Amino acid sequence: MAGYRDLLARVKDEIHEISSLEAQERHQSEGAPLFVDVREPDEWEEGHIPGAIYVSRGRLESRIEGLVPDKARPLVVYCSAGSRSAFAAKALGEIGYEDVVSLAGGFTDWKRNGFDVTIPRVLSSEQRSRYSRHLLIPEVGEDGQQRLLDARVLLIGAGGLGSPASLYLAAAGVGTLGIVDADVVDESNLQRQIVHSTERLGEPKVSSAKRTLEALNPDVRVLPFQERLTSENVDRILGEGWDVIVDGADNFPTRYLLNDASVWHGIPVVHGSIFRFEGQAPVFSPHAGPCYRCLFPQPPPAELAPSCAEGGVLGVLPGIIGSLQANETLKLILERGDTLAGRLLLFDALGTTLDEVSVRRDPECPVCGDNPTITDYVDYVEFCNAPAVYDA
């Protein structure tokens, strides 16, 4: 029977190997291949080739298609010395990857030649336990979790939509959450605004939400803005380096103000709106798709757009739409999946149906169009005759 060395020699005859010098040349070239590290977690944590993705050899076949769906993409597989990567390269070829090479000499030879090495940030043992279910997902993993911990998300409103969205974002480990809300907790909020509680009646919503979210996850820092979003403060608040904005406003003045500001600041907005049994959830990515004004060029008169305080809302509905907003936010941060950019998702709680409408960028949009006519902030409070609160 053939021993391990004979088996390894046979496998190396069946694959293509490259030296660390050739690998470095490819790494620096235009259209560089993707480097795949198949070592053990402790080896990865000691350093890896810049830009490499990590999947241990034992989980390679089950996870690689989630990480690299394009089987025509060139791959350079490496381990410590070149043995495990040889078996990995053969396995990848057998499941359909077309251009796979193994790094002869592995990471050891790469370092010996003095090539660049990345020392990754490492999750603590407590974080590994807390986010263990994320770490098992190839599309998230440790790199994705670090992205979440580094992310900054601004929530407009700590009401019906902001409550579930903020809870799930905090639970997922989004490191910094900003919350804009000038209101206080009222008894009528508690039917749906689950981030608050009876003992906090009369407390500012931003303070109540901060206590709940930071108690849920000590990795999360909550920045409260106890103020109404206006043309005077929008640049100051949006200028604090947010990756994504979650719009939970329950009024048109804030929606239009936020839309215009997000376009000018280049920040994607995950929008949500609810009324009685119906909810909507699109994503507006500035200059990459439509904005809110492409969908609704002008705000309607107040009598045609009653708020939840006037028309009511089923208590569970904001939980559904707010959770969808959290999902879209996580995808934007992780850069995974297809977001709702260019799509308007419509949910009917009575019929339990989901419908989708395509939305295109309007080249004549007054804000994001080819020749914008609105170049400064407009306060629509007086026009809409509606208070700018976030009471969804």
ABEGO torsion letter per residue (X at the ends): XBBAAAAAAAAAAABBBBBAAAAAAAAABBGBBBBBBABBAAAAAAEBBBGBBBBBAAAAAAAAAAABABAABBBBBBBAAGAAAAAAAAAAAAAGBABBBBBBGEAAAAAAAGBBBBBBBBBBAAAAAAAAAAAABAABEAAAAAAAAABBBBBBEABAAAAAAAAAAAAAGBABBBBBBABBBBAAAAAABAABBAAABGBBAAAAAAAAAAAABAABBBBBBBBBBBAAAAAAAAAAGBABBBBABABAAAAAAAAAAAAAAGBBBBBBBBBGABBBBBBBBBGABBBAAAABABBBBAAABBBAAAAEBBAAAAAAAAAAAAAAAAAAAAGBEBBABGBBBBBBAAAGBBBBBBBBBBAABAAABABBABABBBBAAAAAGBBBBBAX
